[in-house]
Amino acid sequence: MKKGRNCKIYQNAVIFDRVILGDNVIVFPGAVIGRPSVNTKATARIISSSGPKTTRIGDNCVIGANAVIYDGVDIGSNTMVCDNACVRSGCRIGAYTLLAMGVTVNCDTRIGSHVKIMDNTHVTGNVVVEDHVFIGPLVSTTNDNSMGRLKMAINDMRGPRIKKFATIGAASAILPNVVIGENAFICAQSLVNRDIPARVLAGGAPARVMRKLARHEINK
Ligand SMILES: CC(C)(COP(=O)(O)OP(=O)(O)OC[C@H]1O[C@@H](n2cnc3c(N)ncnc32)[C@H](O)[C@@H]1OP(=O)(O)O)[C@@H](O)C(=O)NCCC(=O)NCCS
């Protein structure tokens, strides 16, 4: 492990060898960073046999109690991974982003900068979340319409793409491969099974566009 200046690592945190911490990083008790992926063949995803990859945590990040960050993860500066959150292998997360308590992020997902993902939301594998997105609590994103039943190519799992400044209401479900447009506002408990255009309010199950957003309702 390499660490920068003024890092504070509390007792019972476990930091594996191939981890690079920037300056002023705080790691709370019980956090695990750089956890290698192992394969029992219980998972559909094929795990690289080339061994663990480096995990980088940027300057001024905070890693909460019992958070688990796998190998091959890259996190930008000033990002907060709160208590009990988990980030799986191959994820890239930007700067000034918040993963609140219990958020789970599966393999190879990209999350931008200034993103807020609230408590107990699940971001599945192969998702793209662009900068300045807000995702409410208990949202679930999905990447596999076969739900494991068909012999679909495992490499063809496609998560949603959530474009910049979009907002997703609490407890919504976002189905595989949909695109949520820039600045779109998705109401609470929506089921998003089709692409949603930019700058609209959409909601319901299945989600329908309800109206265009007024100028003052648009983030940027
Ligand atoms: C969309 C929302 C902001 C209300 O917006 P609004 O413009 O004030 O809308 P209104 O309450 O006037 O409702 C407008 C219409 O949308 C409907 N609607 C509102 N919320 C809805 C929802 N979640 N699902 C389906 N329809 C919804 C209303 O029933 C109403 O329909 P009607 O005109 O046929 O009666 C609010 O309902 C919502 O979903 N907030 C999200 C909160 C959240 O998840 N925050 C996360 C961080 S804690």
PDBQT file of the ligand as one rigid body, heavy atoms in Angstrom, charges set to zero:
ROOT
HETATM    1  C1  LIG A 301     -42.808  14.602  -9.128  1.00  0.00    +0.000 C 
HETATM    2  C2  LIG A 301     -42.881  15.265  -7.773  1.00  0.00    +0.000 C 
HETATM    3  C3  LIG A 301     -41.656  16.132  -7.498  1.00  0.00    +0.000 C 
HETATM    4  C4  LIG A 301     -44.114  16.149  -7.712  1.00  0.00    +0.000 C 
HETATM    5  O1  LIG A 301     -44.033  17.091  -8.790  1.00  0.00    +0.000 OA
HETATM    6  P1  LIG A 301     -45.168  18.164  -9.085  1.00  0.00    +0.000 P 
HETATM    7  O2  LIG A 301     -44.875  18.865 -10.354  1.00  0.00    +0.000 OA
HETATM    8  O3  LIG A 301     -45.387  18.969  -7.841  1.00  0.00    +0.000 OA
HETATM    9  O4  LIG A 301     -46.351  17.228  -9.384  1.00  0.00    +0.000 OA
HETATM   10  P2  LIG A 301     -47.772  17.093  -8.678  1.00  0.00    +0.000 P 
HETATM   11  O5  LIG A 301     -47.636  16.557  -7.289  1.00  0.00    +0.000 OA
HETATM   12  O6  LIG A 301     -48.523  18.373  -8.890  1.00  0.00    +0.000 OA
HETATM   13  O7  LIG A 301     -48.379  15.976  -9.615  1.00  0.00    +0.000 OA
HETATM   14  C5  LIG A 301     -48.543  16.173 -11.005  1.00  0.00    +0.000 C 
HETATM   15  C6  LIG A 301     -49.085  14.872 -11.547  1.00  0.00    +0.000 C 
HETATM   16  O8  LIG A 301     -48.050  13.870 -11.483  1.00  0.00    +0.000 OA
HETATM   17  C7  LIG A 301     -48.512  12.755 -10.718  1.00  0.00    +0.000 C 
HETATM   18  N1  LIG A 301     -47.377  12.237  -9.955  1.00  0.00    +0.000 N 
HETATM   19  C8  LIG A 301     -46.649  12.897  -9.045  1.00  0.00    +0.000 A 
HETATM   20  N2  LIG A 301     -45.709  12.093  -8.556  1.00  0.00    +0.000 NA
HETATM   21  C9  LIG A 301     -45.838  10.911  -9.168  1.00  0.00    +0.000 A 
HETATM   22  C10 LIG A 301     -45.152   9.685  -9.071  1.00  0.00    +0.000 A 
HETATM   23  N3  LIG A 301     -44.123   9.536  -8.231  1.00  0.00    +0.000 N 
HETATM   24  N4  LIG A 301     -45.540   8.677  -9.864  1.00  0.00    +0.000 NA
HETATM   25  C11 LIG A 301     -46.593   8.837 -10.718  1.00  0.00    +0.000 A 
HETATM   26  N5  LIG A 301     -47.272   9.987 -10.850  1.00  0.00    +0.000 NA
HETATM   27  C12 LIG A 301     -46.902  11.000 -10.078  1.00  0.00    +0.000 A 
HETATM   28  C13 LIG A 301     -49.576  13.322  -9.809  1.00  0.00    +0.000 C 
HETATM   29  O9  LIG A 301     -50.464  12.302  -9.382  1.00  0.00    +0.000 OA
HETATM   30  C14 LIG A 301     -50.248  14.327 -10.716  1.00  0.00    +0.000 C 
HETATM   31  O10 LIG A 301     -51.105  13.671 -11.617  1.00  0.00    +0.000 OA
HETATM   32  P3  LIG A 301     -52.553  14.294 -11.966  1.00  0.00    +0.000 P 
HETATM   33  O11 LIG A 301     -52.261  15.632 -12.606  1.00  0.00    +0.000 OA
HETATM   34  O12 LIG A 301     -53.157  13.285 -12.906  1.00  0.00    +0.000 OA
HETATM   35  O13 LIG A 301     -53.253  14.434 -10.662  1.00  0.00    +0.000 OA
HETATM   36  C15 LIG A 301     -43.027  14.204  -6.642  1.00  0.00    +0.000 C 
HETATM   37  O14 LIG A 301     -44.270  13.525  -6.806  1.00  0.00    +0.000 OA
HETATM   38  C16 LIG A 301     -41.884  13.198  -6.638  1.00  0.00    +0.000 C 
HETATM   39  O15 LIG A 301     -41.934  12.136  -7.251  1.00  0.00    +0.000 OA
HETATM   40  N6  LIG A 301     -40.795  13.550  -5.903  1.00  0.00    +0.000 N 
HETATM   41  C17 LIG A 301     -39.588  12.758  -5.821  1.00  0.00    +0.000 C 
HETATM   42  C18 LIG A 301     -39.092  12.735  -4.360  1.00  0.00    +0.000 C 
HETATM   43  C19 LIG A 301     -37.874  11.892  -4.244  1.00  0.00    +0.000 C 
HETATM   44  O16 LIG A 301     -37.841  10.756  -4.641  1.00  0.00    +0.000 OA
HETATM   45  N7  LIG A 301     -36.798  12.454  -3.696  1.00  0.00    +0.000 N 
HETATM   46  C20 LIG A 301     -35.521  11.716  -3.553  1.00  0.00    +0.000 C 
HETATM   47  C21 LIG A 301     -34.631  12.337  -2.495  1.00  0.00    +0.000 C 
HETATM   48  S1  LIG A 301     -35.310  12.140  -0.863  1.00  0.00    +0.000 SA
ENDROOT
TORSDOF 0
